[in-house]
Amino acid sequence: MKSKAQAHNANATPAAAPPGSSSSPSPPPSPRRHSFPLPRRRPPRLFKSSSRKNHTLGTFAAGIMGRRSFRYFFLLPLLYISGLLMCVGTFSALFGQPPLPGSRYRSHEIFHKLWHDIDSDNSSAIQLSSVWKYKRKLREQKPCPNLTTLHQEHFVSPGLNGFLIVEANGGLNQQRSAICNAVAVAGLLNAILVIPHFEFHNVWKDLSEFGDIYDEDHFISSLDGYVKVVKELPEALMERHNYNMSNITNIRVHAWAPVSYYMGVVYPVLQKEGVIRIAPFANRLAMSVPPHIQFLRCLTNYKALRFTSSISTLAKKLVNRMIEKSSRTGGKYIAVHLRFEEDMVAFSCCIYDGGEAEKSEMDSARQKGWRGKFRRKDRIIVPSLNRVDGKCPLTPLEVGMMLRGMGFDNNTSIYLASGKIYQAERYLAPLIKMFPNLQTKESLATSDELAPFVGYSSQLAALDYTVCLYSEVFVTTQGGNFPHFLMGHRRFLFDGHAKTINPDKRKLVVLLDDMDISWRTFKEQMEDMLSESDRKGIMVPRVRKINRKTSIYMYPLPECRCLQQSLVNQVDHNLDIPHNYSSRKT
């Protein structure tokens, strides 16, 4: 089997190009057809004054120009309003108008002003055991079908139609999504799935393959009887394609493709060729699929995908060490997914308190990472509006103030899941000041224990994922696939409750811009925010129609309920839960 680099250089053309694909040539314009008789032309007049002729030509030209540009008149008001909104911060500065509330980063000033009150306020510390007050109301559900019956009805002879090869891209959890979808597509097409390949990306720079992160044998055995999975193509098929993966027909499937597309376009090619590739393969299957195919997603995400023994062994050690360091809070701890790395700060185009030196550093980082993307003439960047709109990554200081305001005191243990914090000496120090018992994987593990994973971002993310999964409180600060999957996985474990704090950043930045705010007022607002996170943690989208915003990866119940019940007695084995997890679940 050839390397991934050879597969990337391929330009194989599918037997039937999918509609809407960028590789498909545009169809020729259809000839005009008239369903009515053309009017008879009037004979031209032999004599016409020159002035009248010029007037007619002018009217005709104006009509042509008017018809061509008529549609642009509808866009002008929209462009004008958009321009005003985008430039409101700039105009306010030019004409001396006060800036919008929340548009400035003044959190460090607020922190220094309120620090005495924060430091002395341990009188009403919240107990981690009583954080979550909302309980999920259990509705009467249909009895779960016997899994053996489900297998007999839909997966009697898996893999009769050929082999499916996919190439997952992105970070750890985007790859996880692709793997779950690949299993679902294989079940839909009744194909044999080849262990997915991982695309190398310049951002993550991670050479890890499937077997470096997940237990391949467990993956294959867990799906046995539902979808047949093999580690590589048979020798005969490789020989037929000259041992070059790029020679295999590649079908470029559009994003969120429905079941009808796979059955109408992909399925015939698979039957004809016996093996197909789909690359790239990120978000290439709609969320709405038949129940038995949705079950495959559940089965893959919550049972089949288990981290390798090297990752899970160290991850268990980190979890147990966090429990030991959280003795003052009954072994319970908070996990914070902090996205305040240099690339995130640069990409957000937000301004913090580093002055001109920081601005120059961020400009350089943007140019290095994204070349001229942020310098295009059509790109208008207004940092103040980004902050008002909640698009700026929270600093460690802001996260700390939020948590102290919610009632977590300085005895609370915090696990920080993050890459390298930008300007850690300046931005991280206040968080440590508020929460002295702050831990990271680097502080919990020895250098020898971490050595095999250094440089492999996905494997390091797998360690963070596991420690966050079993925390009492998970705090997400910037969105993305990592918290998306974690919130769903925690709902699966905690009977439907995500146990997650998802800050209202639009509200938070306004509060942290008010130099007159008191600590008491700030606390009241943070307690309301915690209560809202508690309420939303158990909410199921009102619209039961599954779509990309209400995916089963974030809202696994009720779709994955039957799998959840079937794993109750074997959850320690399949989900790498620490030995004392059952005592912490109540």
C-alpha positions in Angstrom: 0.0 0.0 0.0 1.4 3.4 -1.0 2.0 6.2 1.4 -0.6 8.9 2.1 1.4 11.4 0.2 1.0 9.4 -3.0 -2.7 9.2 -2.3 -2.9 13.0 -1.9 -1.3 13.6 -5.3 -4.0 11.6 -7.1 -6.6 13.1 -9.3 -8.7 10.0 -9.9 -12.0 10.8 -11.6 -15.2 9.0 -10.3 -17.2 7.0 -12.7 -20.2 9.2 -12.0 -19.4 12.7 -10.8 -21.8 13.8 -8.0 -24.0 16.7 -8.7 -22.8 20.0 -7.3 -19.2 18.7 -7.2 -16.5 21.3 -8.0 -14.8 18.9 -10.3 -17.8 18.5 -12.6 -17.7 20.7 -15.7 -20.5 23.2 -16.1 -23.3 22.2 -18.4 -23.6 24.1 -21.7 -26.3 26.8 -21.7 -29.7 25.5 -23.0 -31.0 27.1 -26.2 -33.9 29.5 -25.6 -37.3 28.2 -26.4 -40.4 30.2 -27.0 -43.9 29.0 -26.1 -45.6 31.8 -28.0 -45.4 33.2 -31.6 -43.0 36.0 -32.1 -44.6 39.4 -33.0 -44.4 40.6 -36.6 -41.8 43.2 -37.2 -43.0 46.5 -38.4 -41.3 47.7 -41.6 -38.6 50.4 -40.8 -39.4 54.0 -41.7 -37.3 55.4 -44.5 -37.1 58.9 -43.1 -36.2 59.7 -39.5 -34.7 62.8 -38.1 -31.2 62.6 -36.7 -32.2 64.0 -33.3 -35.0 61.4 -32.9 -32.6 58.6 -33.9 -30.1 59.7 -31.3 -32.8 59.9 -28.7 -34.0 56.4 -29.5 -30.4 54.9 -29.3 -29.8 56.6 -26.0 -33.1 55.3 -24.5 -32.2 51.8 -25.8 -28.7 51.9 -24.3 -30.1 53.2 -21.0 -32.6 50.4 -20.9 -29.9 47.8 -21.5 -27.7 49.3 -18.7 -30.7 49.6 -16.4 -31.7 45.9 -16.9 -28.2 44.7 -16.3 -27.6 46.6 -13.1 -31.1 46.6 -11.7 -30.4 43.8 -9.4 -27.5 45.6 -7.8 -29.8 48.4 -6.5 -31.3 45.8 -4.1 -27.8 45.1 -2.7 -26.8 48.7 -2.1 -28.9 49.3 1.0 -27.6 46.1 2.5 -24.0 46.9 1.8 -24.5 50.4 3.2 -26.0 49.1 6.5 -23.4 46.3 6.7 -20.6 48.9 6.3 -22.1 51.1 9.0 -22.3 48.1 11.4 -18.8 47.0 10.7 -17.3 50.4 11.0 -19.3 51.7 14.0 -16.3 51.3 16.3 -14.1 53.3 14.0 -16.7 56.1 13.5 -17.3 56.3 17.3 -13.6 56.9 17.8 -13.4 59.5 15.0 -16.4 61.5 16.2 -15.8 61.2 19.9 -18.7 58.9 20.6 -18.4 56.6 23.6 -17.4 53.0 22.7 -19.9 50.2 22.7 -20.2 48.5 26.1 -17.9 45.5 26.2 -15.9 46.6 23.2 -12.7 47.2 25.2 -10.5 44.7 27.1 -10.4 46.1 30.6 -10.6 42.8 32.5 -7.1 43.3 34.0 -8.2 46.7 35.4 -11.4 45.2 36.9 -9.4 42.4 38.4 -7.0 44.7 40.2 -9.9 46.9 41.4 -11.8 43.9 42.8 -9.0 41.7 44.0 -9.3 42.5 47.7 -13.0 41.5 47.6 -12.3 38.4 45.6 -9.5 37.3 47.9 -11.5 37.8 51.1 -14.8 36.2 49.7 -14.8 32.6 50.8 -17.8 32.9 53.0 -20.3 31.4 50.5 -18.1 28.8 48.7 -20.2 26.5 46.5 -19.9 22.8 47.0 -19.0 20.9 43.9 -21.4 18.1 45.0 -24.3 20.5 44.8 -23.5 22.5 41.6 -26.2 20.9 39.4 -29.7 21.4 40.7 -31.7 20.7 37.5 -32.7 17.1 37.0 -33.7 15.5 33.7 -37.3 14.5 33.6 -37.5 11.0 32.3 -40.3 10.4 29.9 -41.8 7.0 29.2 -39.7 5.5 26.4 -40.4 2.7 24.0 -38.7 -0.5 25.2 -35.2 -1.0 23.6 -35.1 -3.6 20.9 -32.8 -6.6 21.4 -29.5 -5.9 19.7 -29.5 -9.3 18.3 -32.8 -8.6 16.6 -31.5 -5.4 15.3 -28.5 -7.2 13.8 -30.7 -9.9 12.2 -33.0 -7.3 10.6 -30.4 -4.9 9.1 -26.9 -6.4 9.3 -27.2 -10.1 8.3 -24.4 -10.2 5.7 -22.2 -7.0 6.1 -19.9 -6.0 3.4 -21.3 -7.7 0.3 -21.0 -4.7 -2.0 -17.2 -4.0 -1.9 -14.7 -1.9 0.1 -14.9 1.7 1.3 -11.8 3.8 1.9 -12.1 7.2 3.6 -9.5 9.8 4.6 -10.3 11.7 7.8 -9.0 15.2 8.3 -8.8 17.8 11.1 -7.9 17.4 14.7 -8.8 14.6 17.1 -12.5 15.2 17.3 -13.1 16.2 13.7 -11.4 12.9 12.9 -13.7 11.2 15.4 -16.7 12.6 13.6 -15.3 11.3 10.3 -14.8 7.8 11.7 -18.3 7.6 13.1 -19.7 8.8 9.7 -17.5 6.4 7.8 -19.0 3.4 9.8 -22.5 4.8 9.1 -21.8 5.1 5.4 -20.3 1.6 5.3 -23.5 0.3 6.9 -25.7 2.3 4.5 -23.8 0.9 1.5 -23.3 -2.6 2.9 -19.6 -2.2 2.3 -16.5 -3.4 4.1 -14.7 -0.4 5.8 -11.0 -0.2 5.6 -9.5 1.4 8.8 -9.7 5.2 8.0 -6.5 7.0 7.0 -5.7 10.4 8.7 -4.7 13.3 6.6 -1.6 15.2 7.6 -2.4 18.9 8.2 0.0 21.8 8.3 -1.7 23.3 11.4 -1.6 20.2 13.6 1.6 18.8 12.1 0.7 15.4 13.5 1.8 12.2 11.8 -0.4 10.0 13.9 -2.4 7.3 12.2 -5.6 5.5 13.5 -3.6 2.8 15.3 -1.5 5.4 17.2 -4.7 6.9 18.8 -7.3 4.1 18.9 -7.3 0.4 19.6 -7.7 -1.1 16.2 -8.6 -4.6 17.3 -11.2 -3.3 19.8 -12.6 -1.1 17.0 -13.0 -4.1 14.6 -14.4 -6.5 17.2 -16.9 -4.0 18.6 -18.4 -3.5 15.1 -18.3 -7.2 14.2 -21.7 -8.3 13.0 -22.8 -4.7 12.1 -20.1 -3.4 9.8 -17.1 -5.5 8.7 -13.8 -3.6 9.2 -10.4 -4.6 7.8 -6.9 -3.1 8.3 -6.0 -3.0 4.7 -7.3 -4.0 1.2 -6.9 -7.6 0.0 -3.7 -8.3 -2.0 -5.7 -9.0 -5.2 -7.3 -5.5 -5.1 -4.1 -3.8 -4.4 -2.4 -5.6 -7.3 -5.3 -4.7 -9.6 -4.7 -1.0 -8.8 -0.9 -1.3 -9.1 -0.4 -1.0 -5.3 -1.3 2.7 -5.6 -4.3 4.0 -3.6 -4.6 7.0 -5.9 -5.6 4.6 -8.7 -8.8 3.7 -6.9 -11.8 5.7 -7.9 -12.3 8.7 -5.7 -15.8 10.2 -5.3 -15.8 13.7 -4.0 -19.0 13.9 -1.9 -20.4 17.3 -1.0 -20.9 18.2 2.6 -23.8 16.9 4.6 -24.9 14.6 1.7 -28.2 12.9 2.3 -28.9 9.2 2.2 -30.5 9.5 -1.2 -27.2 10.9 -2.6 -25.2 7.9 -1.4 -27.8 5.4 -2.7 -28.3 7.2 -6.0 -24.7 8.2 -6.9 -22.2 6.4 -4.7 -23.8 3.0 -4.4 -23.8 2.3 -8.2 -20.1 3.1 -8.4 -19.3 0.8 -5.5 -21.2 -2.0 -7.1 -19.4 -1.5 -10.4 -15.8 -1.0 -9.1 -15.8 -3.2 -6.0 -13.8 -0.5 -4.1 -14.1 3.3 -3.8 -12.4 6.1 -2.0 -14.1 9.2 -0.5 -11.5 11.9 0.2 -11.7 14.3 1.9 -14.2 12.9 4.4 -15.3 15.5 6.9 -19.0 16.1 7.5 -19.9 14.2 4.4 -23.0 12.6 5.8 -26.3 14.3 6.8 -27.3 14.0 10.5 -30.7 12.7 9.6 -30.4 9.0 8.7 -32.4 5.9 9.3 -32.5 4.7 13.0 -30.3 1.6 12.4 -27.7 3.7 10.7 -27.9 6.3 13.6 -27.3 3.4 15.9 -24.0 2.7 14.1 -22.8 6.2 15.0 -23.7 5.6 18.6 -22.0 2.3 18.6 -18.8 3.7 17.1 -18.6 6.8 19.2 -19.4 5.3 22.6 -18.1 1.8 22.4 -15.8 1.1 19.4 -13.6 4.1 19.6 -11.3 3.3 22.6 -7.9 5.0 23.0 -4.8 2.8 22.7 -3.5 1.2 25.9 -0.6 3.7 26.1 -2.9 6.7 26.0 -5.6 5.2 28.2 -3.1 4.0 30.9 -1.6 7.5 31.3 -5.0 9.1 31.0 -6.3 7.0 33.9 -3.2 8.0 36.0 -3.9 11.7 35.3 -7.6 11.3 36.3 -6.7 9.5 39.6 -4.0 12.1 40.4 -6.5 14.9 39.9 -8.9 13.1 42.2 -6.1 12.7 44.8 -5.3 16.5 44.5 -9.0 17.3 45.0 -9.3 15.9 48.5 -10.7 19.2 49.8 -13.6 19.0 47.4 -14.4 15.3 47.8 -12.2 14.1 44.9 -14.2 16.3 42.4 -12.5 18.9 40.1 -13.2 21.4 37.4 -11.8 21.0 33.9 -11.3 24.1 31.7 -10.8 23.9 28.0 -8.8 27.1 27.4 -8.3 28.2 23.8 -5.8 31.0 24.5 -2.9 29.8 22.4 -1.0 32.2 20.1 -2.8 30.9 16.9 -6.2 31.3 18.4 -5.5 34.8 19.6 -4.0 35.8 16.3 -6.9 34.4 14.2 -9.5 36.1 16.4 -8.0 39.5 15.6 -8.9 40.6 19.1 -7.0 43.2 21.2 -6.0 42.5 24.8 -3.7 44.4 27.1 -0.3 43.8 25.5 -0.1 47.2 23.7 1.8 47.8 20.5 4.3 45.0 21.1 1.4 42.5 21.2 -0.2 44.0 18.1 3.0 43.7 16.2 3.5 40.1 17.4 -0.1 39.1 16.4 0.3 40.8 13.0 3.4 38.7 12.4 1.7 35.5 13.6 -1.2 36.1 11.2 1.1 36.7 8.3 3.1 33.6 9.1 0.1 31.3 9.6 -2.3 32.6 7.0 -0.1 34.7 4.7 -2.1 37.6 3.2 -5.6 36.4 4.3 -6.0 39.2 6.8 -4.6 41.9 4.6 -7.0 41.6 1.7 -8.7 44.8 0.7 -12.1 43.2 1.1 -11.5 42.1 4.6 -12.5 44.6 7.3 -11.3 43.8 10.8 -12.9 45.6 13.8 -11.6 44.0 17.0 -14.0 45.9 19.2 -17.0 44.3 17.4 -15.4 40.9 17.6 -15.3 41.3 21.3 -18.9 42.6 21.6 -20.1 39.7 19.5 -18.4 37.1 21.8 -15.8 36.0 19.3 -12.7 36.7 21.4 -11.1 33.8 23.3 -11.5 34.3 27.1 -8.2 34.9 28.9 -7.2 32.8 31.9 -8.0 35.9 34.0 -11.5 36.1 32.7 -12.2 32.4 33.3 -10.9 32.7 36.8 -13.0 35.7 37.6 -16.1 34.0 36.2 -15.5 30.9 38.3 -14.8 32.8 41.5 -17.9 34.8 40.8 -19.9 31.6 40.5 -18.8 30.6 44.0 -15.9 28.3 43.5 -13.2 29.2 46.1 -9.5 28.9 46.1 -9.6 25.3 47.4 -11.1 24.2 44.1 -8.9 22.0 41.9 -8.8 23.0 38.3 -7.4 20.9 35.4 -6.3 23.1 32.4 -6.7 21.4 29.0 -4.8 23.6 26.6 -1.9 24.0 24.4 0.8 26.5 25.1 -0.8 29.5 26.7 0.0 32.8 24.9 2.1 35.1 27.1 1.6 32.7 30.0 3.6 34.8 32.5 1.2 37.8 32.0 -2.1 36.1 31.3 -2.0 32.9 33.3 -0.6 34.3 36.6 -3.9 35.8 37.8 -5.7 32.4 37.3 -3.1 30.7 39.4 -3.5 33.5 42.0 -7.2 32.8 42.2 -6.9 29.0 42.1 -3.5 27.9 43.5 -4.4 24.2 42.9 -4.2 24.5 39.1 -3.0 21.4 37.3 -2.1 20.5 33.7 -1.0 17.2 32.1 2.6 18.5 32.3 2.3 19.1 36.1 0.5 15.8 36.7 2.8 13.5 34.6 6.5 13.0 34.7 8.6 14.0 31.7 9.3 10.3 31.0 5.5 9.5 31.0 4.8 12.4 28.5 7.9 11.8 26.3 6.2 9.3 23.9 3.4 11.8 23.1 5.4 15.1 22.8 4.8 16.5 19.3 1.7 14.4 18.6 -1.1 16.9 19.1 -4.0 14.4 18.7 -2.5 12.0 21.3 -2.0 14.9 23.7 -5.6 16.0 23.1 -6.7 12.4 23.9 -5.2 12.8 27.3 -7.0 16.1 27.9 -10.2 14.6 26.5 -10.2 11.8 29.1 -9.4 14.0 32.1 -12.1 16.5 31.1 -14.6 13.7 30.5 -14.6 12.6 34.2 -14.5 16.1 35.8 -17.4 17.3 37.9 -17.5 20.5 35.9 -16.4 21.1 32.4 -15.9 24.7 31.2 -15.8 25.4 27.5 -14.6 28.9 26.4 -14.4 29.0 22.6 -16.5 26.3 21.0 -15.2 23.8 18.4 -15.2 20.0 18.0 -13.5 19.3 21.3 -16.2 20.7 23.6 -18.9 19.6 21.1 -18.0 15.9 21.5 -17.2 16.2 25.2 -20.6 17.7 26.0 -22.3 14.9 24.2 -20.1 12.2 25.8 -20.8 13.6 29.2 -24.5 13.6 28.5 -24.2 10.0 27.6 -22.4 9.2 30.9 -24.3 11.5 33.2 -27.9 10.4 32.3 -28.5 13.2 29.9 -26.8 16.1 31.8 -23.8 17.7 30.2 -22.5 19.2 33.5 -20.9 22.0 31.5 -20.4 25.7 32.0 -20.8 27.5 28.6 -20.3 31.2 29.3 -22.5 33.9 27.8 -19.5 35.8 26.5 -21.5 38.7 25.1 -22.8 39.3 28.6 -19.5 38.7 30.3 -17.5 41.2 28.2 -20.1 44.0 29.1 -19.7 43.2 32.8 -15.9 43.2 32.6 -16.0 46.6 30.9 -17.8 48.3 33.7 -15.3 50.0 36.0 -18.1 50.8 38.5 -19.2 47.3 39.0 -19.1 45.8 42.5 -18.0 42.3 43.3 -21.5 41.6 44.7 -23.2 42.6 41.5 -20.7 40.6 39.4 -21.3 37.6 41.6 -25.0 37.8 41.2 -24.6 37.9 37.4 -22.2 34.9 37.5 -24.5 32.9 39.7 -27.3 33.5 37.2 -25.0 32.4 34.4 -24.1 29.1 36.2 -27.8 28.4 36.8 -28.5 29.0 33.0 -25.6 26.6 32.1 -27.2 24.0 34.5 -30.6 24.4 32.9 -29.2 24.2 29.3 -27.1 21.2 30.3 -30.2 19.0 30.3 -32.0 20.6 27.4 -32.8 18.6 24.3 -33.4 20.7 21.2 -37.1 21.4 20.8 -37.0 20.5 17.2 -36.5 16.8 17.2 -35.3 16.9 13.6 -31.6 16.0 13.6 -29.4 18.5 11.9 -25.8 19.6 12.1 -26.5 21.9 15.1 -28.4 19.2 17.0 -26.2 16.2 16.2 -26.1 13.0 18.2 -22.5 13.8 19.1 -23.8 16.7 21.2 -27.2 15.4 22.0 -26.9 11.5 22.1 -30.2 10.9 23.8 -32.7 9.5 23.0 -31.0 8.1 19.9 -28.2 6.4 21.8 -30.3 5.5 24.9 -30.6 1.8 24.1 -26.8 1.5 23.6 -26.4 3.4 26.9 -28.5 0.8 28.7 -26.8 -2.1 27.2 -23.4 -0.8 28.4 -24.4 -0.2 32.0 -22.7 -3.4 33.3 -19.6 -3.2 31.1 -19.0 0.6 31.0 -15.8 0.3 33.0 -14.3 -1.9 30.4 -15.4 -0.2 27.2 -15.2 3.5 28.2 -12.0 3.5 30.2 -13.8 4.9 33.3 -11.6 5.0 36.4 -12.2 2.4 39.1 -13.9 4.8 41.4 -16.1 6.5 38.8 -19.3 4.7 40.0 -19.0 6.3 43.4 -18.6 9.7 41.9 -21.6 9.5 39.6 -24.2 10.2 42.2 
